[in-house]
Amino acid sequence: MRSVARVAYTYVRNIQDAEDIAQDTFLAYLRSGKRFTTAEHEKAWLLRVCINKSRNLLKSGWQRSRNPLPEDLASPSREESPVLACVLALEEKYRLPIHLFYYEGYSIKDIASTLSLPVGTVGTRLNRAKIQLKQQLGGAFDEE
């Protein structure tokens, strides 16, 4: 499931770490032996575990003390994806709701449930993120 790796990438901003987190997430799923009634419930569980593992990595002492990879190896260049680069430049509290809403197709209610936030907070964060993205992109992607 590429969604898990993409969510991890929005947190850690490093392809290799995101792949490791995705793998750890699926190992946790296999070890848990959980059975879900719907595919959406399964996906929500996987994304929640992925978010937790991403946060844990960012908080770890090892992560804070290591030398980061050069930027050209750790993430796509602005030329390859200007919109993605702008999304990744957002604060975490805005970056994840934008990713879940636009890239994964979750509703605001589902995002609120996944992130354990009020629905109004998610809506506000999405709106503020869109305003910031519009400013960063200079209106290049305005809807007609």
N, C-alpha and C positions, 0 to 999 in steps of 0.2 A: 504494500500500500504506500504509494508515493506521498500521500497526504501526511503521513507521520514524519517522514524525512523533511518535508517542506516546513511543517510546523516547527520542528527542531531547528531548522536553518534560520527561521525568523528570530529565534531566541539567541542562538550561539554565533550566527553569522560566519560559520566555517563549515564547509562541505564535509570534511572528514569527521569533525565532531558530530555533525548532524546525522551522518550515516551510522556512527557508533551508537548514538542515542536511539535511532530507529531500530537498530538491531537489538539493543538492550530492551526496548519496549516490547518487541515481538517475543523475546526470550521470557520476559515477565508474563506475557500472555500465555505462552505454552506451559510455563511452570504453574500458573494459577489454576489451570484446568477449568476455567470459567466457560459456561455455555450461555449464549445470549439468545433472546427470543427474536430479535430483529438485527439486521445488518447495521442499522443506524445506531442502536444501543452499543453494539460492538465497536463501531467506529468512534463513538463518543468516549467509550472507556479507553481505547487505545490513545486517543488524543490527550485525554486527561493524564494518563501515565506518562506520555511523551513530554507534556508540559512540566510535570513534576520532575522528571529526569533532567530536563534542560535546565530548570532552575537549580537543581542540586549541583549540576556541573559548574554553573556560573558562580555558585557560592563556595565551591571547593577551594581549599588552600592550594592545591596543585594547579588549578586553573589560573589563580591570581598570580602565582609565582613563575609560571612558565613563560618562555619567550614566544610571542605569537608568530605565526607564519607570515611571510610577506603578503601584503594586501592583494597582489596580483594572483596569488595562489589560493587565498582564502575565500574569495567571493567573485562573482561575475563583475566585469568592468562596466563602467557607465555606458560605454558605447554598445555593449551587448544588450543591456536592459536598463534604460534610464528610469523607467517606472519602478522596477524592482529596487534599484539603487536608492531611489527616494523613499520607498516604503521601508527599506532596511535602515534608513537614516532617522526614522521616527523613533520617539521614545517607546520603550517596550509596552507601556500601557495603551498606546495607540497602534503599534505595529501588529500585535497579535489579533485584535478584533478586525482590523482591515484584512489581514490574511484569511482569517476564518470566514469572513463575510464574502469577500470577492473571489478568493482563490479556491475555497472549499465549498462555498455555496450554503453556508449555515445561516439560519435566520437569527435575528437579534435575540430572540427568546432562547434559542439553542446555545448561542454564544454565552449568554448570561448564565445559563445552567452549567456549561462546561467550565467557565472561569469563576464560578461562584460569586457572581456580581449581580446587582439589581439590573433589571432590563433598562431602566432609564440611564444608568451609568454607561452601559454598553452603547446605547444610542448616542449619548453625548460624546463619548470617545470616538465613535465612528464619524460623527459630524466634524469634530475638531480635527481629526486626522485628514478628512477629505479637504478641509480648508487649508491645512498645512501642505498637503500634496499639491493642491491647485496653485498655491504660492510658489512652491519649489519648481513646479513644472512650467510655470509662467502661462497657464491657461492653454497649453499646447494640446491638451486632450479634452477640451470642453465639449460637452454634449450639445448637439444642435437641436 
